[in-house]
Amino acid sequence: MAKPRIFVSSTYYDLKHVRSDIERFILEQGYDPILNERGHIAYGSREKLEEYCYKEVSQCDILVSIIGGRFGSSSTDEFSISNRELLEASRLGKQIYIFIDAAVASEYRTYQANKDIPGVKYPAVDDPKVYDFIEKVYNMPKNNTVHTFSCAADITIYLKEQWAGLFQRLLGDESKKSEVDIIQQLTETSDTLNQLVAFLVAEKQDSQVAISQILTINHPIFHEIERKADIPFRVFFETLGEMINIFDRLGYKLIPKSDFDAKDGYASWVLSDDINIVRISKEAFHVEYSDDDEKNISYSSKLKMFTSSDWSPELVEKDTKIPF
């Protein structure tokens, strides 16, 4: 089962004990902590090491940024690497939690009053650039909720409360999503009936063909695939081959039958995130087999007709890859 990946961003030497305590806390919650000193970041040879840190941020779900009194290792511009990690997470719209050492936060007010005066010394930091960055953090348009800490427990207590609230909100959103899906299904059913009535009133001949066409256009499999395969546009097909062609053009990878992630009775595709899987049951089609191989379903197999009341959501499944 997929776990939230939580990137811990800070300077190391001055905050290594805090980082260790937060790592322990994250593991206790059953989540995956990502810390540079633990070898959690895979480095390559083609780019600067810091670039691999930023790429790892993009693969995480949450970033915990801890700002202490040290500026840290410089990146390619005026910011440190840990500064850049936070900015990258903000750019990507990640869930961010920012914590500033209480002594640094207290002295930040002194910095604001004296930043234009050259030569002022700030005992809480090793470089005034720390305060320059804090100023930028407070001016971020989003993800800029900042909290101070005196010890690691201040951070873990706050995170525990926040993640509990996040989980509760997720449950509420899932409940509302179910209600929205029901309303959408009712709307689609109503639209189908309206089209049928309008056509049968206007045309009394060839009504069976027309009904079949309307049922095909409003087939519930299309909405199910759009929702579970994260497709942002209208999907339409009449045969297995046409459906496969849609997934191929989207760049989704068909899972071989011999693969661990395959499922009997379903054709399965890995989505573009390389994590989620969408499965389509062969029961959704009038299955025909190739002349040369009775084990291979023919691409010309036609879609079965279902009304919303006959449709079973299990004919289209969303799953995740088996981790190794």
N, C-alpha and C positions, 0 to 999 in steps of 0.2 A: 504494500500500500504506500502511495506517495506521502511523504512528510513535508511540512513546511521547511524550507531551507533559510536559515537566518545568518546573515553576514554580520560579523562583529567588526566594526571599523574604528580604529584609534591608533595612536602611537603605541609602541610596544613597551619600551623599558620602564617608563614612568607609570604605566597602567597595567603591567603584566598580571598583577594579583587580581585586579578588578576583572580583567579579561578571563582569567581562569575561573573565577567565581561565576561569571555570567555563562561561560561554557557549561559548567556543571549544572546550572539552573536550566539551561535550554535542553540539555540531555534528560533531565528529570521530567521535563514536560513531554518528552517523547519526540522532540523535533531534532533537526540536523543543524548543528552549529558549524559555521564556516569561519575558521581562523587561519591566518597566514602561517603562524608559527607551528601549527599542527600539520602542515603539509596538505591542507585541504584544497589549495589552489594549484591547478596543473599549469606549470610553466612550459612554454615552448622555446624555440631558438630563433624564431623569425622576427619577433617584436621585442620591445623593451619590456622588462619584467612587470612594470606598473600597468601596462596595457592588459595583461592577463588578469590582474586584480579587477580592472573595470569590467572585463568580460564576465568574470565570476559574479560580479554584482548583478549583471543582467540576467543571470540564471537563478538568482535568489528571489524569495518571496518577500522578505522583510530585511531591512537594514537597521542595525542598532549602532548609532554614531556616538562615540564618547570623546569629548573634547577636554583635554587636560592642559597642563602648563607647558608642554613641549610642542614645538611646531612640527617636528618630524622631518622625514626625508622629502626633499623638494621634488616636484614633478617637472614637466617641461615649461611651466609658466609660474606665476607668482604664488600658486597654491601648493600645499603639500600633497602627498599621495592620498592620505586619509581624507583630506579636504575634497579632493577630486572624486573619491569614492562616494561621498555624500552627495555631491553635485550630480554625479551620474545617476544615482538612485532617484534623485528628485526629477531629473530629466525624463527618466523612464516611467515615472508615476508609481514607484514602489511605495509600500507602506514603510514609513520611516519613524524612528524614535530617536530624539536627540537629547543627550545629557551633557551638561557642562559642570566641571568641578566647581564646588561652591566658592572656593577662594578665588578662582579665576572669574566667576560670574560677579562676585562682589567687587573685584578690582576693575571690572569692565566699565563700571560707572565712572571711575576715576579716569580711565582711558578716554571715554567720550568727552569729558570736560577738558582734557589736555592733549588730544591727539594732534592738534595743529602746532603744538609747542615742541620744538626739536630738543632732543637730549633727555627727555623725561624717562626715568627708569621705572619698570613695572616688575616688582619682586615676584609676582605669582606666575610669570611666564618667562620663557627663555628668549622670546622674540615677539615684538609687537604685532607681527603678522598674525599671531593667534587671534588677537582682538580684531584685526582687519577682517578675518574670516568670520568671526562671530557676528560682526556687524552685517556681513553679507547673509549669514544664516537667518538673522532676524528680518531681513528684507526679502527673503524668498517668498514668492507669491503663494506657495502651498507647501505642505509637509514641513512647516516650520514651528511646530509645537515644541518648546524647549523646556527642560526641567533640570534643576540642579541636583547634585548628589555630593554627599560627604563620604560615603562608603558604598561598596557594591550592593549591600542590602537595600539601599534606597532605590537602586535601579531595578533589582529583581522584584521587589514588592510592587513597584509601579507597573512593570511589564506583566506581572501575573494578573493584576486587575484589568489592564488593558486587553490582554488576550482573552480573558474570560468574557469581557464585554464584546469583543470582536466575534467570538464564537456564538454568543447569544444573538447578536445582530444577524449573523449568517443564517441561523435557524429561522429567524423571523422573515428574512428575505426569501428563503426557500419556500416557506409557507405561502408568501405572497405570489411567488413565481408560479406555484401550483394553481392558485386562483386565476392568475392571468392566462395560463394555458387553457383552463376550462372555458373561460370567456371567449378566447380566440377560437377554440374548437366549436363552440356554440355559434359564433359569428360565421365561421366557414360553412357549417351545416345549414344555417339560415340562407346564406348566399347561394348554396347549391340548390336548395328547394325553390328559391325565388327564380333562378334560371330555368329550372324544370317547368314551373308553372307558366312562366312567361312564354316559353317555347311551345308548350303543349296547347296553350290558348291560341297562339298565332299559327301554328302548323300542326295539323292532325296526321300528316303522312310522314312516313319514315321516322316515327317517334322513337323506336327502339335504338336506332343508330345514334340519334341525337342524345338520348339519355346516356348511352355508353360514352359518348364524347364528353359530356358534362361531368360524369363520374370520374373519367380519366383526368380531366383538367383539375378537378378538386380532390384528387386522391390524397388521403391523409399521410401517405408515406413521404410526400414531398416536404411538408412542414416538419415531420419527424426527423428527416435527414438534415434539413437546414438547421434545426435546433441542436441536434446531437453531434453533427459534424462541423459546427461553427461556420456555416456557409452564409455569407451576408446577402446573397441574392436569391432570386426565385429559381427553384430547381424543377425541371420537367424532363421526363423520359417515358418511353413506352416498352422498352425491352431491356434485358440484362446488359446487353452490349452497350447501349446508350448510357446506362448508369455507370458502367465501368469507365467509359470514355470521359465522363464528367470528373470522376475521382482522379483519373490519370492527368487530366489537364490542370487540376488543382494541385498536383504534385504529391498527392497522398499515395503511400506505398502499399501495394497489395501484399498481404502476409501469406507466405506459402503454407499449404496444408500441413506440411511436416514441422512447422515452427511451433515452439511452445505457446506462443500467443494466439495460435489459430484455435477455432472452435468448430466442432462438428455441426454441420447443417447451416453454417453461416459463411459468407464471404467477409473477410475482415481487412480493414485498411488502417495503417498508422497515419495519424494526422501530421500536419507540418511541424507541430511542436515536438514530435518524436516521443511523446509520452502517451497521449490519449489515442484510443482506438474506437472506430465505429464499425459495427457489425450489421450486416443485412442478411436476414433469414431467407433461405431458398423457398420457404413457404409463401413468400410474397410474390412468387412468380409461378406461371404455368411451366413447370420445368420440362425442357426438352434436352436430349443428349446428342452429342456429336455422333455422326455415323461411324467414324473411325475409332471411337473410344467411348464406351458407355459410362465411364467414370467422369467424363468431362461434360459439364452442362453447356448446352449451346448458347451462344451469345444472342440468338434470336428468340430465346425464351421470353414470353410476353408477361407483362405485369398483370397480376390478378386484380379484379375490381373489388374494392372495399368501400363501404360507406363509413362514416365516422363511428356509427354504433357497432359495426362489424369489426372495426380495426382493433388490433392488439398492439400496444406500444412495444411489446417484447420482440416484435419483428424487426425493430431497429434498436440496437443496443449501443450504449457508450461504455467503454471500459478503459483501463489503463494497462500499460505494458507490465509484464512480470519483471521486477528488478532483479539484477544479479550482482 
